[in-house]
Amino acid sequence: MAKLTKKETAFNERDALTDMREAERNLLRAYAGAAAEGGSRRLRTLLAQNFAAAAEDMYAVDCAMQREDQERGGVSAEEIKRAYTEFSRRGADLSEN
């Protein structure tokens, strides 16, 4: 295996944001799955709260990515808003159950 240079292994801001967004997405999936399997109302409530917090974190990461994209030209504000609305809706669906 070839040895990578420091420049080749360094994360840029976009890579870091993409990693954070993927981690938040995985958290959302885990919370949604756990909430569906949760045995008690208290557990489901806690999972729904954690889901909402993770959705807010993901929204913050998406906003940071949007700012970076606008500097380079890319993802629109409408796409970010649509993603936030979708995750908020999913959080509300979990809260009802």
Protein Blocks (a to p, Z undefined) as FASTA:
>chain_A
ZZddfklmpccfklmmmmmmmmmmmmmmmmmmmmmmpmbfklmmmmmmmmmmmmmmmmmm
mmmmmmmmmmnopadfklmmmmmmmmmmmmmmmmmZZ
